[in-house]
């Protein structure tokens, strides 16, 4: 593990590339530790250089999907069936607290973004 501070957008891109490689790491492994550190560094850099007001929960999910190249199918472990994912992304259903917790734990979307009201 070769972790360094994120000081530029180029460093940020490199951190995301590395995060993609270790994102599915098993708990308790050095790669899982690296993933947690990278997420913290990325969030810190983004908050400092790209501050955002309260996010709309759906926009926060879509933003994370874009960042990590995820499809709606990739959200099923966090939200539920493909129909439920579609309802959430199309604003026909609100997130449950259980969904919020799984999205936070699994995709590292800040609670503040998932619990804010649009």
Secondary structure by P-SEA (a helix, b strand, c coil): ccccccccaaaaaaaaaaaaaacccccccaaaaaaaaaaaaaaaaaaaccccccccaaaaaaaaaaaacccccccccccccaaaaaaaaaccccccaaaaaaaaaacccccccccccc
